[in-house]
Amino acid sequence: MPGSRTRRSCVTAVVLALCAVLSGCSGGTESGGSGGKVVLRYTWWGNPDRAARTEEAIGLFEKKYPGIEVQSSFSGYDTYKQKLATQAAGGDAPDVMQLDYRMIDQYASGGVLYDLGRQKSVLRTDEIDAGLLATGALDGRQYAVPQGRGTETVVYDAEQWKATGVPLPSGAWTWSEWADAMRALAEKTGAPAATDPGQSEDAFEVWLRGQGKDLYTKDGGLGFTADDLTRWWTFTDRLRRDGVVSPAEQTTQLDGTVENTPLGRGKAIVDINWDAPASGFVSLVGQGVTLAPMPSGEDGTPGQYFKPSMFMGIAANTGHPEEAARLIDFMLNDPGAARVLGATRSMPVNETLRDEIAPDLKDFDKVINDYHATVEGKLNDPPQAPPSGDSALQTTFQRDYDQVSYERMSPREAAENYITEAKAELRS
């Protein structure tokens, strides 16, 4: 990426520009820094709020471990995913990296990730729920550790919503009720009310689970049919045609950052997103940003679930596995780091720290914590981690829906095309 910078200049960029996507900080590959320090490259995706807090936590880590220097970088999710894939393919993965649920199988089976079980004396995981921890394992080996526990959400600008006179979300609702509310908002404002959810594989998964199905079978095959996907895309395409959700020209600008969503650009009131990234809307929209549960199936079956919001892993070829494990342990288990990071990666996975910091949470961290409380105990168990091909299929899913939103394909044609490509990808 252009603009090679140190971690400290990244902070300057955050403070001065609050930019949507930083081009990334190249940490280099040297094994030692000034004064013989060990240098670790640490990369993640996120928004400027997450970046500023992460840098503060890194500062605490470097103070505690003065022999270790951390050179870090971040970008928007789509950019990050592409860069990490390039680095991994070239044998240059960063020492410590942030990983999505959908990347674990791909990178673990590809030999990119280090077996964290080799650093048990350094990296403590006893305060993490066993089921949550298991999502970072493959074939009995722990390749990644969850950093937060998050869930998907309907995020909205409550001030704009109230101004329309349309009743605010009051709790559980179905997809039909969500659509009715979006129609009412669009009628009041004369503009699309929400981001078109048709392009999101995550939103489709929630809808699908509400129908009693899953994205994937236990053996890694597709868990749905072309009929299922046609129904979803027919539902969202009708909303787009009626001007209820964002037009194709806006939807195709989505790149994994909140800045380029219709809500972030001031062109909608509602978005569907994960809870932690939603914090980025506050600086764009204002303090009225809040969260509501994801819609359920028409019979009330919830499709939403708690999952690791993101993971931390170590490169298999790192020259400093112990120091890298020490950084992960600090980010997960240090009380000072927990207070600084708050809910920027959703709620901490360390259960003791989560309980300790909850009473002191403020602003949007408190919004996320309170939101979790409203759905706690009401959601079904999460699915198993998706197969390695899913990372590529997210892009395929968006591309095929683009054909629907630009009216180049019908929902049925696009769904059949996706099923064909998905089956080929999962067999490869």
Contacts in CASP RR format, 6 or more apart in sequence:
PFRMAT RR
TARGET T0000
AUTHOR 0000-0000-0000
METHOD contacts of the structure
MODEL  1
MPGSRTRRSCVTAVVLALCAVLSGCSGGTESGGSGGKVVLRYTWWGNPDR
AARTEEAIGLFEKKYPGIEVQSSFSGYDTYKQKLATQAAGGDAPDVMQLD
YRMIDQYASGGVLYDLGRQKSVLRTDEIDAGLLATGALDGRQYAVPQGRG
TETVVYDAEQWKATGVPLPSGAWTWSEWADAMRALAEKTGAPAATDPGQS
EDAFEVWLRGQGKDLYTKDGGLGFTADDLTRWWTFTDRLRRDGVVSPAEQ
TTQLDGTVENTPLGRGKAIVDINWDAPASGFVSLVGQGVTLAPMPSGEDG
TPGQYFKPSMFMGIAANTGHPEEAARLIDFMLNDPGAARVLGATRSMPVN
ETLRDEIAPDLKDFDKVINDYHATVEGKLNDPPQAPPSGDSALQTTFQRD
YDQVSYERMSPREAAENYITEAKAELRS
1 23 0 8 1.000
1 24 0 8 1.000
1 26 0 8 1.000
1 75 0 8 1.000
1 79 0 8 1.000
1 83 0 8 1.000
2 23 0 8 1.000
3 23 0 8 1.000
3 24 0 8 1.000
3 26 0 8 1.000
4 24 0 8 1.000
4 25 0 8 1.000
4 26 0 8 1.000
4 27 0 8 1.000
5 13 0 8 1.000
5 24 0 8 1.000
5 25 0 8 1.000
5 26 0 8 1.000
5 73 0 8 1.000
6 25 0 8 1.000
6 27 0 8 1.000
6 71 0 8 1.000
7 25 0 8 1.000
7 55 0 8 1.000
7 58 0 8 1.000
7 70 0 8 1.000
7 71 0 8 1.000
7 72 0 8 1.000
7 73 0 8 1.000
9 25 0 8 1.000
10 22 0 8 1.000
10 24 0 8 1.000
10 25 0 8 1.000
10 51 0 8 1.000
10 55 0 8 1.000
10 72 0 8 1.000
10 73 0 8 1.000
10 74 0 8 1.000
11 51 0 8 1.000
11 52 0 8 1.000
11 55 0 8 1.000
13 19 0 8 1.000
13 22 0 8 1.000
14 22 0 8 1.000
14 48 0 8 1.000
14 51 0 8 1.000
14 52 0 8 1.000
14 55 0 8 1.000
15 52 0 8 1.000
18 48 0 8 1.000
18 283 0 8 1.000
19 48 0 8 1.000
20 47 0 8 1.000
20 76 0 8 1.000
20 257 0 8 1.000
20 259 0 8 1.000
20 260 0 8 1.000
21 75 0 8 1.000
21 76 0 8 1.000
21 79 0 8 1.000
21 255 0 8 1.000
21 257 0 8 1.000
21 259 0 8 1.000
22 51 0 8 1.000
22 73 0 8 1.000
22 74 0 8 1.000
22 75 0 8 1.000
23 75 0 8 1.000
24 73 0 8 1.000
24 74 0 8 1.000
24 75 0 8 1.000
25 71 0 8 1.000
25 72 0 8 1.000
25 73 0 8 1.000
26 73 0 8 1.000
27 39 0 8 1.000
27 41 0 8 1.000
27 71 0 8 1.000
27 73 0 8 1.000
28 39 0 8 1.000
28 41 0 8 1.000
28 71 0 8 1.000
29 41 0 8 1.000
29 92 0 8 1.000
30 39 0 8 1.000
31 38 0 8 1.000
31 39 0 8 1.000
31 319 0 8 1.000
31 320 0 8 1.000
32 38 0 8 1.000
32 39 0 8 1.000
32 69 0 8 1.000
33 39 0 8 1.000
33 69 0 8 1.000
34 69 0 8 1.000
36 67 0 8 1.000
37 66 0 8 1.000
37 67 0 8 1.000
37 68 0 8 1.000
37 69 0 8 1.000
38 67 0 8 1.000
38 68 0 8 1.000
38 69 0 8 1.000
38 320 0 8 1.000
38 323 0 8 1.000
39 68 0 8 1.000
39 69 0 8 1.000
39 70 0 8 1.000
39 71 0 8 1.000
40 68 0 8 1.000
40 69 0 8 1.000
40 70 0 8 1.000
40 71 0 8 1.000
40 95 0 8 1.000
40 96 0 8 1.000
40 320 0 8 1.000
40 323 0 8 1.000
40 324 0 8 1.000
40 327 0 8 1.000
41 71 0 8 1.000
41 72 0 8 1.000
41 73 0 8 1.000
41 94 0 8 1.000
41 95 0 8 1.000
41 96 0 8 1.000
42 58 0 8 1.000
42 70 0 8 1.000
42 71 0 8 1.000
42 72 0 8 1.000
42 73 0 8 1.000
42 94 0 8 1.000
42 95 0 8 1.000
42 96 0 8 1.000
42 97 0 8 1.000
42 327 0 8 1.000
43 72 0 8 1.000
43 73 0 8 1.000
43 74 0 8 1.000
43 80 0 8 1.000
43 83 0 8 1.000
43 84 0 8 1.000
43 94 0 8 1.000
43 96 0 8 1.000
43 97 0 8 1.000
43 98 0 8 1.000
44 50 0 8 1.000
44 54 0 8 1.000
44 72 0 8 1.000
44 74 0 8 1.000
44 80 0 8 1.000
44 97 0 8 1.000
44 98 0 8 1.000
44 310 0 8 1.000
45 74 0 8 1.000
45 75 0 8 1.000
45 76 0 8 1.000
45 77 0 8 1.000
45 79 0 8 1.000
45 80 0 8 1.000
45 81 0 8 1.000
45 98 0 8 1.000
46 74 0 8 1.000
46 75 0 8 1.000
46 76 0 8 1.000
46 77 0 8 1.000
46 80 0 8 1.000
46 257 0 8 1.000
46 277 0 8 1.000
47 76 0 8 1.000
47 257 0 8 1.000
47 258 0 8 1.000
47 259 0 8 1.000
47 277 0 8 1.000
47 279 0 8 1.000
47 280 0 8 1.000
48 280 0 8 1.000
48 283 0 8 1.000
49 279 0 8 1.000
49 280 0 8 1.000
49 282 0 8 1.000
49 283 0 8 1.000
49 344 0 8 1.000
50 74 0 8 1.000
50 276 0 8 1.000
50 279 0 8 1.000
50 344 0 8 1.000
50 345 0 8 1.000
51 74 0 8 1.000
53 340 0 8 1.000
53 341 0 8 1.000
53 342 0 8 1.000
53 344 0 8 1.000
54 72 0 8 1.000
54 74 0 8 1.000
54 341 0 8 1.000
54 344 0 8 1.000
55 72 0 8 1.000
56 340 0 8 1.000
57 330 0 8 1.000
57 331 0 8 1.000
57 336 0 8 1.000
57 337 0 8 1.000
57 340 0 8 1.000
57 341 0 8 1.000
58 70 0 8 1.000
58 72 0 8 1.000
59 70 0 8 1.000
60 330 0 8 1.000
60 334 0 8 1.000
60 336 0 8 1.000
60 337 0 8 1.000
60 340 0 8 1.000
61 68 0 8 1.000
61 70 0 8 1.000
61 327 0 8 1.000
61 330 0 8 1.000
61 331 0 8 1.000
61 334 0 8 1.000
61 337 0 8 1.000
62 68 0 8 1.000
62 69 0 8 1.000
62 70 0 8 1.000
64 330 0 8 1.000
64 334 0 8 1.000
65 323 0 8 1.000
65 326 0 8 1.000
65 330 0 8 1.000
68 323 0 8 1.000
68 326 0 8 1.000
68 327 0 8 1.000
70 327 0 8 1.000
74 80 0 8 1.000
75 83 0 8 1.000
76 255 0 8 1.000
76 256 0 8 1.000
76 257 0 8 1.000
77 100 0 8 1.000
77 255 0 8 1.000
77 256 0 8 1.000
77 257 0 8 1.000
78 255 0 8 1.000
78 256 0 8 1.000
78 257 0 8 1.000
79 255 0 8 1.000
80 98 0 8 1.000
81 100 0 8 1.000
81 103 0 8 1.000
81 391 0 8 1.000
84 93 0 8 1.000
84 94 0 8 1.000
84 97 0 8 1.000
84 103 0 8 1.000
87 93 0 8 1.000
87 94 0 8 1.000
88 107 0 8 1.000
88 112 0 8 1.000
91 112 0 8 1.000
91 317 0 8 1.000
93 112 0 8 1.000
93 315 0 8 1.000
93 316 0 8 1.000
93 317 0 8 1.000
94 315 0 8 1.000
95 314 0 8 1.000
95 315 0 8 1.000
95 318 0 8 1.000
95 319 0 8 1.000
95 320 0 8 1.000
95 323 0 8 1.000
95 324 0 8 1.000
96 312 0 8 1.000
96 313 0 8 1.000
96 314 0 8 1.000
96 315 0 8 1.000
96 324 0 8 1.000
96 327 0 8 1.000
96 328 0 8 1.000
97 312 0 8 1.000
97 313 0 8 1.000
97 314 0 8 1.000
97 315 0 8 1.000
98 147 0 8 1.000
98 310 0 8 1.000
98 311 0 8 1.000
98 312 0 8 1.000
98 313 0 8 1.000
99 107 0 8 1.000
99 144 0 8 1.000
99 310 0 8 1.000
99 311 0 8 1.000
99 312 0 8 1.000
99 313 0 8 1.000
100 310 0 8 1.000
100 311 0 8 1.000
100 391 0 8 1.000
101 135 0 8 1.000
101 307 0 8 1.000
101 308 0 8 1.000
101 310 0 8 1.000
101 311 0 8 1.000
101 385 0 8 1.000
101 386 0 8 1.000
102 385 0 8 1.000
102 386 0 8 1.000
102 390 0 8 1.000
102 391 0 8 1.000
102 394 0 8 1.000
103 311 0 8 1.000
103 391 0 8 1.000
104 113 0 8 1.000
104 135 0 8 1.000
104 136 0 8 1.000
104 138 0 8 1.000
104 143 0 8 1.000
104 144 0 8 1.000
104 311 0 8 1.000
104 385 0 8 1.000
105 138 0 8 1.000
105 385 0 8 1.000
105 386 0 8 1.000
105 387 0 8 1.000
105 388 0 8 1.000
105 389 0 8 1.000
106 388 0 8 1.000
106 389 0 8 1.000
106 391 0 8 1.000
107 113 0 8 1.000
107 143 0 8 1.000
108 138 0 8 1.000
108 141 0 8 1.000
108 143 0 8 1.000
108 144 0 8 1.000
109 138 0 8 1.000
109 388 0 8 1.000
111 316 0 8 1.000
112 315 0 8 1.000
112 316 0 8 1.000
113 143 0 8 1.000
113 144 0 8 1.000
113 313 0 8 1.000
113 314 0 8 1.000
113 315 0 8 1.000
113 316 0 8 1.000
114 143 0 8 1.000
114 313 0 8 1.000
114 314 0 8 1.000
114 315 0 8 1.000
114 316 0 8 1.000
114 318 0 8 1.000
114 321 0 8 1.000
114 324 0 8 1.000
115 141 0 8 1.000
115 142 0 8 1.000
115 143 0 8 1.000
116 123 0 8 1.000
116 142 0 8 1.000
116 143 0 8 1.000
116 144 0 8 1.000
116 145 0 8 1.000
116 313 0 8 1.000
116 314 0 8 1.000
116 325 0 8 1.000
116 328 0 8 1.000
117 123 0 8 1.000
117 141 0 8 1.000
117 142 0 8 1.000
118 321 0 8 1.000
119 321 0 8 1.000
119 322 0 8 1.000
119 325 0 8 1.000
122 322 0 8 1.000
122 325 0 8 1.000
122 326 0 8 1.000
122 329 0 8 1.000
123 145 0 8 1.000
123 325 0 8 1.000
123 326 0 8 1.000
123 328 0 8 1.000
123 329 0 8 1.000
123 332 0 8 1.000
124 329 0 8 1.000
124 332 0 8 1.000
124 333 0 8 1.000
125 133 0 8 1.000
125 142 0 8 1.000
125 145 0 8 1.000
125 332 0 8 1.000
127 333 0 8 1.000
127 349 0 8 1.000
127 350 0 8 1.000
127 351 0 8 1.000
127 352 0 8 1.000
127 353 0 8 1.000
128 145 0 8 1.000
128 146 0 8 1.000
128 332 0 8 1.000
128 349 0 8 1.000
128 350 0 8 1.000
128 351 0 8 1.000
129 149 0 8 1.000
129 349 0 8 1.000
129 351 0 8 1.000
132 146 0 8 1.000
132 149 0 8 1.000
132 308 0 8 1.000
132 349 0 8 1.000
133 142 0 8 1.000
133 145 0 8 1.000
133 146 0 8 1.000
133 349 0 8 1.000
135 146 0 8 1.000
135 307 0 8 1.000
135 308 0 8 1.000
135 382 0 8 1.000
135 384 0 8 1.000
135 385 0 8 1.000
136 142 0 8 1.000
136 143 0 8 1.000
136 144 0 8 1.000
136 145 0 8 1.000
136 146 0 8 1.000
136 308 0 8 1.000
136 311 0 8 1.000
136 385 0 8 1.000
137 143 0 8 1.000
143 313 0 8 1.000
144 311 0 8 1.000
144 312 0 8 1.000
144 313 0 8 1.000
145 311 0 8 1.000
145 312 0 8 1.000
145 313 0 8 1.000
145 328 0 8 1.000
145 332 0 8 1.000
145 349 0 8 1.000
146 308 0 8 1.000
146 309 0 8 1.000
146 310 0 8 1.000
146 311 0 8 1.000
146 349 0 8 1.000
147 308 0 8 1.000
147 309 0 8 1.000
147 310 0 8 1.000
147 311 0 8 1.000
147 312 0 8 1.000
147 331 0 8 1.000
147 332 0 8 1.000
147 345 0 8 1.000
147 349 0 8 1.000
148 276 0 8 1.000
148 308 0 8 1.000
148 309 0 8 1.000
148 310 0 8 1.000
148 345 0 8 1.000
148 346 0 8 1.000
148 347 0 8 1.000
148 348 0 8 1.000
148 349 0 8 1.000
149 306 0 8 1.000
149 307 0 8 1.000
149 308 0 8 1.000
149 309 0 8 1.000
149 346 0 8 1.000
149 347 0 8 1.000
149 348 0 8 1.000
149 349 0 8 1.000
149 372 0 8 1.000
150 274 0 8 1.000
150 275 0 8 1.000
150 276 0 8 1.000
150 306 0 8 1.000
150 307 0 8 1.000
150 308 0 8 1.000
150 309 0 8 1.000
150 346 0 8 1.000
150 347 0 8 1.000
150 372 0 8 1.000
151 274 0 8 1.000
151 275 0 8 1.000
151 294 0 8 1.000
151 304 0 8 1.000
151 305 0 8 1.000
151 306 0 8 1.000
151 307 0 8 1.000
151 346 0 8 1.000
151 372 0 8 1.000
151 375 0 8 1.000
151 379 0 8 1.000
152 202 0 8 1.000
152 203 0 8 1.000
152 206 0 8 1.000
152 272 0 8 1.000
152 273 0 8 1.000
152 274 0 8 1.000
152 275 0 8 1.000
152 294 0 8 1.000
152 304 0 8 1.000
153 272 0 8 1.000
153 273 0 8 1.000
153 274 0 8 1.000
153 275 0 8 1.000
153 278 0 8 1.000
153 291 0 8 1.000
153 292 0 8 1.000
153 293 0 8 1.000
153 294 0 8 1.000
153 371 0 8 1.000
154 169 0 8 1.000
154 178 0 8 1.000
154 270 0 8 1.000
154 271 0 8 1.000
154 272 0 8 1.000
154 291 0 8 1.000
154 292 0 8 1.000
154 293 0 8 1.000
154 294 0 8 1.000
154 295 0 8 1.000
155 263 0 8 1.000
155 270 0 8 1.000
155 271 0 8 1.000
155 272 0 8 1.000
155 273 0 8 1.000
155 275 0 8 1.000
155 278 0 8 1.000
155 281 0 8 1.000
155 289 0 8 1.000
155 290 0 8 1.000
155 291 0 8 1.000
155 292 0 8 1.000
156 169 0 8 1.000
156 263 0 8 1.000
156 269 0 8 1.000
156 270 0 8 1.000
156 271 0 8 1.000
156 289 0 8 1.000
156 290 0 8 1.000
156 291 0 8 1.000
156 292 0 8 1.000
157 263 0 8 1.000
157 269 0 8 1.000
157 270 0 8 1.000
157 281 0 8 1.000
157 285 0 8 1.000
157 286 0 8 1.000
157 288 0 8 1.000
157 289 0 8 1.000
158 168 0 8 1.000
158 288 0 8 1.000
158 289 0 8 1.000
158 290 0 8 1.000
159 286 0 8 1.000
159 288 0 8 1.000
160 269 0 8 1.000
161 168 0 8 1.000
161 185 0 8 1.000
161 269 0 8 1.000
161 270 0 8 1.000
162 168 0 8 1.000
164 184 0 8 1.000
164 185 0 8 1.000
164 188 0 8 1.000
164 189 0 8 1.000
164 269 0 8 1.000
165 188 0 8 1.000
166 181 0 8 1.000
166 184 0 8 1.000
166 185 0 8 1.000
166 188 0 8 1.000
167 181 0 8 1.000
169 181 0 8 1.000
169 292 0 8 1.000
169 293 0 8 1.000
171 292 0 8 1.000
171 293 0 8 1.000
171 374 0 8 1.000
172 293 0 8 1.000
172 296 0 8 1.000
172 300 0 8 1.000
172 378 0 8 1.000
173 181 0 8 1.000
173 292 0 8 1.000
173 293 0 8 1.000
173 295 0 8 1.000
173 296 0 8 1.000
174 295 0 8 1.000
174 296 0 8 1.000
174 297 0 8 1.000
174 298 0 8 1.000
174 300 0 8 1.000
175 207 0 8 1.000
175 235 0 8 1.000
175 295 0 8 1.000
175 296 0 8 1.000
175 297 0 8 1.000
175 298 0 8 1.000
176 298 0 8 1.000
177 295 0 8 1.000
178 295 0 8 1.000
179 235 0 8 1.000
179 239 0 8 1.000
179 244 0 8 1.000
181 193 0 8 1.000
182 193 0 8 1.000
182 194 0 8 1.000
182 239 0 8 1.000
182 244 0 8 1.000
182 245 0 8 1.000
182 270 0 8 1.000
183 193 0 8 1.000
183 239 0 8 1.000
183 242 0 8 1.000
183 244 0 8 1.000
185 193 0 8 1.000
185 194 0 8 1.000
185 269 0 8 1.000
185 270 0 8 1.000
186 192 0 8 1.000
186 193 0 8 1.000
186 242 0 8 1.000
186 243 0 8 1.000
186 244 0 8 1.000
189 269 0 8 1.000
191 267 0 8 1.000
191 268 0 8 1.000
192 243 0 8 1.000
192 244 0 8 1.000
192 245 0 8 1.000
192 246 0 8 1.000
192 247 0 8 1.000
192 250 0 8 1.000
192 262 0 8 1.000
192 267 0 8 1.000
192 268 0 8 1.000
193 244 0 8 1.000
193 245 0 8 1.000
193 268 0 8 1.000
193 269 0 8 1.000
193 270 0 8 1.000
194 244 0 8 1.000
194 245 0 8 1.000
194 246 0 8 1.000
194 262 0 8 1.000
194 263 0 8 1.000
194 268 0 8 1.000
194 269 0 8 1.000
194 270 0 8 1.000
194 271 0 8 1.000
194 272 0 8 1.000
195 245 0 8 1.000
195 246 0 8 1.000
195 250 0 8 1.000
195 251 0 8 1.000
195 254 0 8 1.000
195 261 0 8 1.000
195 262 0 8 1.000
195 263 0 8 1.000
195 268 0 8 1.000
195 270 0 8 1.000
195 271 0 8 1.000
195 272 0 8 1.000
196 236 0 8 1.000
196 239 0 8 1.000
196 240 0 8 1.000
196 245 0 8 1.000
196 246 0 8 1.000
196 247 0 8 1.000
196 250 0 8 1.000
196 251 0 8 1.000
196 405 0 8 1.000
197 203 0 8 1.000
197 204 0 8 1.000
197 236 0 8 1.000
197 245 0 8 1.000
197 272 0 8 1.000
198 204 0 8 1.000
198 232 0 8 1.000
198 233 0 8 1.000
198 236 0 8 1.000
198 237 0 8 1.000
198 401 0 8 1.000
198 405 0 8 1.000
199 251 0 8 1.000
199 254 0 8 1.000
199 397 0 8 1.000
199 398 0 8 1.000
199 401 0 8 1.000
199 402 0 8 1.000
199 405 0 8 1.000
200 272 0 8 1.000
200 398 0 8 1.000
201 215 0 8 1.000
201 393 0 8 1.000
201 394 0 8 1.000
201 397 0 8 1.000
201 398 0 8 1.000
202 272 0 8 1.000
202 274 0 8 1.000
203 272 0 8 1.000
204 215 0 8 1.000
204 229 0 8 1.000
204 232 0 8 1.000
204 397 0 8 1.000
205 214 0 8 1.000
205 215 0 8 1.000
205 303 0 8 1.000
205 383 0 8 1.000
206 294 0 8 1.000
206 295 0 8 1.000
206 303 0 8 1.000
206 304 0 8 1.000
207 232 0 8 1.000
207 295 0 8 1.000
207 297 0 8 1.000
207 303 0 8 1.000
208 214 0 8 1.000
208 215 0 8 1.000
208 224 0 8 1.000
208 228 0 8 1.000
208 232 0 8 1.000
208 303 0 8 1.000
209 301 0 8 1.000
209 302 0 8 1.000
209 303 0 8 1.000
209 304 0 8 1.000
209 305 0 8 1.000
209 380 0 8 1.000
209 383 0 8 1.000
210 296 0 8 1.000
210 297 0 8 1.000
210 300 0 8 1.000
210 301 0 8 1.000
210 302 0 8 1.000
210 303 0 8 1.000
211 228 0 8 1.000
211 297 0 8 1.000
211 301 0 8 1.000
212 301 0 8 1.000
213 223 0 8 1.000
213 224 0 8 1.000
213 228 0 8 1.000
214 223 0 8 1.000
214 224 0 8 1.000
214 383 0 8 1.000
215 222 0 8 1.000
215 223 0 8 1.000
215 224 0 8 1.000
215 383 0 8 1.000
215 386 0 8 1.000
215 390 0 8 1.000
216 222 0 8 1.000
216 223 0 8 1.000
216 383 0 8 1.000
216 384 0 8 1.000
216 386 0 8 1.000
216 387 0 8 1.000
216 390 0 8 1.000
217 223 0 8 1.000
218 384 0 8 1.000
220 386 0 8 1.000
220 387 0 8 1.000
220 426 0 8 1.000
221 387 0 8 1.000
221 423 0 8 1.000
221 426 0 8 1.000
222 419 0 8 1.000
222 422 0 8 1.000
222 423 0 8 1.000
222 426 0 8 1.000
225 419 0 8 1.000
226 412 0 8 1.000
226 415 0 8 1.000
226 416 0 8 1.000
226 418 0 8 1.000
226 419 0 8 1.000
227 415 0 8 1.000
229 411 0 8 1.000
229 415 0 8 1.000
229 418 0 8 1.000
229 419 0 8 1.000
230 411 0 8 1.000
230 412 0 8 1.000
230 415 0 8 1.000
233 401 0 8 1.000
233 404 0 8 1.000
233 411 0 8 1.000
233 414 0 8 1.000
233 415 0 8 1.000
234 411 0 8 1.000
236 245 0 8 1.000
236 401 0 8 1.000
237 404 0 8 1.000
237 405 0 8 1.000
237 411 0 8 1.000
239 245 0 8 1.000
240 246 0 8 1.000
240 247 0 8 1.000
240 248 0 8 1.000
240 251 0 8 1.000
240 405 0 8 1.000
246 262 0 8 1.000
246 267 0 8 1.000
246 268 0 8 1.000
247 405 0 8 1.000
248 402 0 8 1.000
248 405 0 8 1.000
248 406 0 8 1.000
250 262 0 8 1.000
250 265 0 8 1.000
250 267 0 8 1.000
251 262 0 8 1.000
251 402 0 8 1.000
251 405 0 8 1.000
252 402 0 8 1.000
252 405 0 8 1.000
253 260 0 8 1.000
254 260 0 8 1.000
254 261 0 8 1.000
254 398 0 8 1.000
258 264 0 8 1.000
258 271 0 8 1.000
258 273 0 8 1.000
258 277 0 8 1.000
258 278 0 8 1.000
258 280 0 8 1.000
258 281 0 8 1.000
258 284 0 8 1.000
259 265 0 8 1.000
259 284 0 8 1.000
261 268 0 8 1.000
261 271 0 8 1.000
261 273 0 8 1.000
262 268 0 8 1.000
262 271 0 8 1.000
263 269 0 8 1.000
263 270 0 8 1.000
263 271 0 8 1.000
263 281 0 8 1.000
263 284 0 8 1.000
263 285 0 8 1.000
264 271 0 8 1.000
264 281 0 8 1.000
264 284 0 8 1.000
264 285 0 8 1.000
266 284 0 8 1.000
266 285 0 8 1.000
271 278 0 8 1.000
271 281 0 8 1.000
272 294 0 8 1.000
274 309 0 8 1.000
274 346 0 8 1.000
275 291 0 8 1.000
275 309 0 8 1.000
275 343 0 8 1.000
275 346 0 8 1.000
275 368 0 8 1.000
275 371 0 8 1.000
275 372 0 8 1.000
276 309 0 8 1.000
276 310 0 8 1.000
276 343 0 8 1.000
276 344 0 8 1.000
276 345 0 8 1.000
276 346 0 8 1.000
276 368 0 8 1.000
278 289 0 8 1.000
278 291 0 8 1.000
278 364 0 8 1.000
278 368 0 8 1.000
279 343 0 8 1.000
279 344 0 8 1.000
279 364 0 8 1.000
279 365 0 8 1.000
279 368 0 8 1.000
280 364 0 8 1.000
281 289 0 8 1.000
282 288 0 8 1.000
282 289 0 8 1.000
282 363 0 8 1.000
282 364 0 8 1.000
287 363 0 8 1.000
289 364 0 8 1.000
289 367 0 8 1.000
290 367 0 8 1.000
291 367 0 8 1.000
291 368 0 8 1.000
291 371 0 8 1.000
293 304 0 8 1.000
293 374 0 8 1.000
293 375 0 8 1.000
294 302 0 8 1.000
294 303 0 8 1.000
294 304 0 8 1.000
296 302 0 8 1.000
296 303 0 8 1.000
296 304 0 8 1.000
297 303 0 8 1.000
301 380 0 8 1.000
302 378 0 8 1.000
302 379 0 8 1.000
302 380 0 8 1.000
303 379 0 8 1.000
303 380 0 8 1.000
304 375 0 8 1.000
304 379 0 8 1.000
305 379 0 8 1.000
305 380 0 8 1.000
305 381 0 8 1.000
305 382 0 8 1.000
305 383 0 8 1.000
306 379 0 8 1.000
306 382 0 8 1.000
307 382 0 8 1.000
308 349 0 8 1.000
309 345 0 8 1.000
309 346 0 8 1.000
310 345 0 8 1.000
312 328 0 8 1.000
312 331 0 8 1.000
312 332 0 8 1.000
313 328 0 8 1.000
314 321 0 8 1.000
314 324 0 8 1.000
314 325 0 8 1.000
314 328 0 8 1.000
315 324 0 8 1.000
318 324 0 8 1.000
330 337 0 8 1.000
331 337 0 8 1.000
331 341 0 8 1.000
332 348 0 8 1.000
332 349 0 8 1.000
332 350 0 8 1.000
333 350 0 8 1.000
333 353 0 8 1.000
335 353 0 8 1.000
335 356 0 8 1.000
338 348 0 8 1.000
338 350 0 8 1.000
338 353 0 8 1.000
338 356 0 8 1.000
338 357 0 8 1.000
339 357 0 8 1.000
339 360 0 8 1.000
341 348 0 8 1.000
342 348 0 8 1.000
342 357 0 8 1.000
342 361 0 8 1.000
342 365 0 8 1.000
343 361 0 8 1.000
343 364 0 8 1.000
343 365 0 8 1.000
343 368 0 8 1.000
343 369 0 8 1.000
344 365 0 8 1.000
346 368 0 8 1.000
347 354 0 8 1.000
347 368 0 8 1.000
347 369 0 8 1.000
347 372 0 8 1.000
348 354 0 8 1.000
348 357 0 8 1.000
358 369 0 8 1.000
361 369 0 8 1.000
387 426 0 8 1.000
389 425 0 8 1.000
389 426 0 8 1.000
389 428 0 8 1.000
392 425 0 8 1.000
393 421 0 8 1.000
393 422 0 8 1.000
393 425 0 8 1.000
393 426 0 8 1.000
396 418 0 8 1.000
396 421 0 8 1.000
396 422 0 8 1.000
396 425 0 8 1.000
397 418 0 8 1.000
400 409 0 8 1.000
400 414 0 8 1.000
400 415 0 8 1.000
400 417 0 8 1.000
400 418 0 8 1.000
400 421 0 8 1.000
401 414 0 8 1.000
403 409 0 8 1.000
403 413 0 8 1.000
403 414 0 8 1.000
403 417 0 8 1.000
404 410 0 8 1.000
404 411 0 8 1.000
404 414 0 8 1.000
409 417 0 8 1.000
END
